[in-house]
Structures are given as C-alpha cells and as structure tokens.
Amino acid sequence: MNDCIFCKIARGEIPSRKVYEDDEILAFHDIGPVTPVHFLIIPKLHIPSLAEADLSHQAVLGKMLGLAGRLAREQGLADGFRTIINTGRIGRQEVYHLHVHILGGPEPLGPMVRK
C-alpha cells in the first residue's frame, strides 16, 4: 500500500528510531509513547490487521513474537512488558498495518482494560 504510513516507514521514506530491522521485520519506537519504553514490531509486508492474517503469514507472525522478548530486554524491560495487538475498529486499531506494541518501564503497568 503506497499511502500506508507504516509501509512508508518500512521503505525508509519516513524516518524512525529503529530498534531492529531485517528483510521481513521492522521494530521502531512509537512517536507517541504511553510508557517509558514503547516500540512497535511490524512486518514489512502490508497486512492490514490480525483479522486479515492467515496461515500464509505464519512465519512472519511467529518471527515478530519470537523477537519480542529479546528486543524488550535490549530496551531495558528485563522484568516484563505488555504485548498488545489492536485489531479493527472495536479493537481501537489506528493504523491499518498489523503491528505489535511492546510497552513497559520500571513500574508495573496498570490494568489491561478498564471496566
């Protein structure tokens, strides 16, 4: 998708503070962090959301989650972190390019969902 902001970041057309990059995956710091450490892991392949992912995406999805722990530790989150994938309008997805939020910091995070 030519107009997708995350595709533009993955192609290097928009700068980012990179955490990790290879041929399939890019991880970069969120521009509006909600915790002291907040970065995203995205596939370079445009997948609109987790709802559109299927078994043909199995390898890249596994790689994204498989890297999460190592990248979180490298960013100082040795005591734990939260992993979030917002999906669709109800899930409050804002950018329709699949992405995993990795959030954490020195203090425990609040409740996952408020009632």
NORKA-V68667 format. One record per backbone hydrogen bond with DSSP energy under -1.0 kcal/mol. NH is the residue of the N-H (numbers start at 1). CO is the residue of the C=O. E is the energy in kcal/mol with one decimal. If there is no record, write none. Layout:
# NORKA-V68667
nh & co & e
NH & CO & E
NH & CO & E
This chain:
# NORKA-V68667
nh & co & e
8 & 4 & -2.2
9 & 5 & -2.1
10 & 6 & -2.7
11 & 7 & -2.1
12 & 9 & -1.2
13 & 8 & -2.3
14 & 8 & -1.0
18 & 16 & -1.2
19 & 27 & -3.5
20 & 27 & -1.7
22 & 25 & -2.3
26 & 42 & -2.3
27 & 20 & -2.9
28 & 40 & -2.0
29 & 17 & -2.5
30 & 38 & -2.7
37 & 104 & -2.6
39 & 102 & -2.1
40 & 28 & -3.2
41 & 100 & -2.0
42 & 26 & -3.2
44 & 24 & -3.2
52 & 49 & -1.1
57 & 54 & -2.2
58 & 55 & -1.2
61 & 57 & -2.6
62 & 58 & -2.5
63 & 59 & -2.2
64 & 60 & -2.2
65 & 61 & -2.1
66 & 62 & -2.7
67 & 63 & -1.8
71 & 67 & -2.7
72 & 68 & -2.6
73 & 69 & -2.5
74 & 70 & -2.4
75 & 71 & -1.3
76 & 73 & -1.9
77 & 72 & -2.7
80 & 77 & -1.2
82 & 103 & -3.0
84 & 101 & -2.1
91 & 87 & -1.0
92 & 89 & -1.5
93 & 88 & -2.7
97 & 95 & -2.0
98 & 47 & -4.1
100 & 41 & -2.4
101 & 84 & -3.2
102 & 39 & -3.0
103 & 82 & -2.6
104 & 37 & -2.0
